[in-house]
Amino acid sequence: MSIKEDQQQVTLVSSGEWTLSTVQKIEPVLRRVPLDRRIVWDLSGVDEFDSAGVLLFIEYFEHFQKKTKVEPKGYTQSQKEMYDLLMGHTVASVPPRKSSFVRDIGKSAVEGLKDIKDFVAFLGQLFSAVFHALIHPGTMRLKEMTYHIHHSGFNALLIIGLTSFLVGMVIAYQGAVELAKFGADIYIVDTVGISIVRELGPMITAIVIAGRSGSAYTAEIGAMKITEEISAMRTMGFDPYSFLVLPRVFALIISLPLLIFFSDIMGIFGGMVASDMQLNITFSQFVDRLHEVVEVKHYILGMIKGPVFAFVIAAVGCFRGFQVSDNTESLGLHTTASVVNSIFLVIAFDALFSVIYTELNL
């Protein structure tokens, strides 16, 4: 019994004897079969089948069918007759194996390592496609890139602006309460300006885009995977990475820094409004103080994060889209995983940037 995997399907190759004396050795292999892709079950190598072997096949065939599409092939007429005979009678169901805390941890660890390995392979193919596009600029799909810039960037201005404005107001209101105790009202400008431009503007924008555009990338590519459009592209000789992934990655790398700039403006404006309402600091006083304390380097350090966050969000969104199998349940699970993974990586990279900036005294 062996398992062969590729990006499109999992192939189970059954061989040898499927009898009462061997089913205990075969079952652990069947439990390791990944269910995130279509399964092709090849039975042509089976030499002998008895009722125990057929019952094991029925149990796992039905289990696989609940999760994904299964296609058996290579079975003989006698095997089919035995299958029909057993299916025509009441078969005592095998009690489910009791869950174990240690086994669940091990299973999660193995699945996590497999995800990391697949993501590294995806990044390798993505960088290869990027290198080819840079050498041959004429192959870049500018029309699709422009569409995704409009869809992922321009259409997100409203939600980005509103979110950043409210965050700026919250920071100003909360900071004003503490600063007013020490008569340091004017320092609310320092708090709002530096925190928004350097940290919160880029991170808030990236998190909103991860939930909005990253999930859309996963859903779009996943739907194409379910309808086998990606398989058709490969059959016709088109590279899915050049046609589907690169336009989305480049579009987000271009649009996210522009969204961060807009987010910074709206966040500071929210702080100005709150400062005027809570501390009676006028707009002109706020702007004068802002010019004094917020150096250009803070804006640059925040803007540097934009392309990195954009690449992470687009890469994770497209990667999860390619992982979708042939059912809608998988589409929902991978879309959720895309958002969770993207937000986690954005926060992790933001923390990494903070450590680097601190060590470099920036």
N, C-alpha and C positions, 0 to 999 in steps of 0.2 A: 504494500500500500504506500503510495507516494503522492505528494502534493506539489503541483507546479503552478506558480503564480505569475501573472503579468498585470498590466494596468487595466486590461479589459475583463479578464475572467480568471477563475481558479479551476484548474483541471485536476480531478481526482483520478488516479490510475490505480485500479484495483487489480491485484494479481494473486496467484497461489490458491490456497484453499480457504473457503469461507465456511467453516464447519464449527461444530460445538467446541472443538479443541483449540480453535484459533481466534474465536470472536473476542476473547478477553485481550488479545494482543492487538486486534484491529481497532477496537473501540477507542483507545486513547488517541490514536491518530485521527479518527473522525472528529473527536472533540476539539482538535486544534485547527480545524478547517475555518478560515476567515469567511464571514458572511456579508462582507461589504461589496461583493461583486457577484456577477453571474457565475454559476457553477456548472461545469461540464463533467459528468461522472462516466468514466470509461471503464466498462466491465469486461472488455474483450480478453483481458489477461487472467480471468478467474478460471481455474482448472476444475474446481469442485464446489458445489453449492448444496448445503443441506438446509433443513427448516430453520435451524438456529442462525445460519448465515443470512437467509432471506429475511427473517424477522429483524435482524440487526439492520439490514439494508432498508426495510420498510420504516423502522423507527427513525433513522437519520434522514431518510429521503423526505419524510413528512416534516421533520424538524427543519431541514434546510428550506423546504418550500414555504414555510411560514415567514422566513427572513428574506429570501431572494429567489431568483429564477433558477431552476435546476433542469438540466437536460441530460438524461441518461442515454448512453449509446453503447454498442458493442455487446449487448446481452443476447443470449441464445434463446431458441424457442422453448427449450426445456426450462430454462430459468424463468422465462415469462409465464409459462404454465404454472410453475410452483408459486410464483408471485400472485397470480390470479387466484389460485386455490386458497392460499393463506388469507388473502384480502377478502375472499368471499365468506370467511368464517370469522367468528368473534375471536379476536386476538387479545389475550390478557396484556394490558398495558404495563410497561416496565416502570416501576416507581421511580420518580425523579431522584437523581443523586442529590444528597443533602449538601447544602452550601457550606463552605468552610471559610472562615475569616482569612486564614493564611492563603488558601487557594485563591480567594478573590483578590487579595493583594498581589499575589504572583501573576494572576491573569491580567490585572490592570497594568502591572509593570511591563509585562511582555508586550501588551498592546501599545503602551506608551513608547517603548523602544522601537517597535515596528513603525509607528507613526513618525518618529524622528528619522529613521532610516529612509522611509519613503519621501519625507520632506527634503532631506539632503539630496536624494536622487532627483527630485523635482527641481531643486535649486540648480543642480548641475545642468539639467536640460534647459532651464530658463537662462542661465548665464551663457550657455552655448548659443541660444537664439539671440540674445542681446549682442553678443560679439559678432555674430553673422550680420545682424541689422546695422551695426555700426560700420562694418566693412562695406556693406552694400546698402547705403541709405535709401536707394530706390525701392527696396523691398518693404520699407515701413508703410503701414497702412494709415496714412494721414487722415483720411475721411473718418475711419472708425475712431482714431485717436481724438479727433475734434468732437465727435459725438459723445465720447465718454468724458471729455473735459467739461462739456456742457451739462451732461447728466450728473456727473459726480461732483462738479465744482459749482457752476453757476446756479443750478437748482438747489444747492445746499446752503446758499447764502442766508436765506430766511431763518432756518433753524440754527445755524451757526451764530448769526447775529443776535438772535433772541437769547440763546443759551449763554453766550459770553456777556451780554448786557446784564442778565440777572446774576451771573456769578460775580461780576464786578460790583454790583450793588450789594450783594451779600458780604463780600470781603470788606467793603467800606463801612457797612452798618456794624459788623461784628468788631472791626478794628476800632471804629469810633468810640464804642463803649469803653474799651480798655484805655485808649489813648487820652480820652477826656478826663480820666481819673488823675493823670499826671500833667494836665495842661499842655499836652503835646499834640494838639489837634492837627497841626499842619503836617505832621509826619504820616498822616493817612495817605497823602499823595505818594510818599516813598513806598509805602506798603502796597498800594494798588498798582502803581506804575511798574515797579520792578517785578512783583509776583506775576502780574498778567503777562508782561512782555517776555519774561525769561522762562517761566514755568507753566502757568495755568493756561495761557492762550494756546500754545502748541499742543498741550496734552488734551484739553477739552475738545479742540478741533479734531484731533486724531481719534478720540473716543467716539465722538458723534459720527465721524466718517466711517469708522469701523462698524458701527451698528447700522449705518445707512447704506453705504456703498459696498463695504466688504461683504455684507450678507447678500447684497444684490448680485455681486460677482459670483458667489457660490451658487445662488439660485439659478442664475442664467446658464452657467456652464453645466450645473447639475441637470437642469431640464434638457439640455442638448445631449447629455450623456444618456438619460433615460430614453429619449426618442432616437438614440443611435445616430445622431447627426455627426458626432465626433468620429465614430467608426467610419461613417461614410466619407468624411473629410480625409481620413488616413487612407481609405481605399482609393480615393481619387488622387492621392499623392500630395495633399496639402498638409503642412505642418500645423497642428492645433496651437502650438506655442506661438508661432508667428502670427496666426490669424486671430487667436482668442486672448492670449495672455499678454503679449507685448503691448498692444494698444491700451489695455487697461492699466498696466504698470506705468507706462510712460505718461498716460493721461493723469493718473493720480500724483505722480512725482511733480508734474507741472502745476496742477491745480491746488494741491494741499498747501504749499507755501503762500499762495495768494489768499487762500482761506484763512491761514494763520494771521496774515497781515490785517485782514478784515476783522478777525476775532480780537486782535489786540486793540484795534480802534474802538470796537463796540464795548469791550470789557472796561477800558479806561473811561469811556463815556458813561457807562453805568456807575463807575466809582465817582465820577464828577457829580452826577445827579444825586447820589446818596450823600456825598459830602456836603453838597449845597443844602440838602434837606435836613441833615442831622447835625452838622457842625457849622453851618452858615459860611462855608468856604465858597466864595464865588468861582465861577468858571475861569475868570481871568487869573485869580490867585492860584487856582489849581494848575492852570497851564504854565504860569511863570515858575512855580515850584517844580513842575514836571520837567521843564527844560534844565533845571539845575541838577536834579538828582538822577534822572534816567539817562545814562550814557548810551551812545550808539552801540557799544559792545554788547549790552544786554539784549538789544533787539537782534543783533547778529547771532548771538549764542542761542537765542530761542529759535531763530529762523533756520539754523543749521539742522535742527531736529526734524524739520518738515520732510525733506526727501527720504530720510531714514524711516520715519513713521509711515510715509506713503508706500515705500517699497514693502515694508513688513505687512501692511494691511492688504495690499493688492496681491502679494505672493500667497499669503495664507488663504485669502478668499478664493483665488483661482485653484490652489492646491486642494482645498476641501471640495470644490466643485468637481474636480477630476476624480475624487474618491467616491462620489455618489454612485450607488449601484442601481439596479433596475427596478426600484420601487420608490414610491413617494415618501414612505416612512424614512428611508435613508436620506432623502433630500432635506427633510425637516431636521433630522439629527445633525447632518453635516453643516447645515446653515447655522444652527445654534452653536455648534463647535467652532465654526469660523469666527463668529462674533466673540465668543469667550476667549479663544486663542489670541485673536488680534488685540483685544483690550489688555489681556495679560502681558503680551509682548510689548505693547506700547508703554505700559507702566514700567516694565522691567528695563526697557531701553532708556526711558526717562530717568530712572534711578541711576543707570550706568553713566548717562551724560552728567548727572549731578556730581557723581563721584569724580569723574574725569575733570570737570570744571573746577571742583574744589582742590584737587591735587595740583592743578596747573595755576591755581590762584587767579582764576578768571572771574 
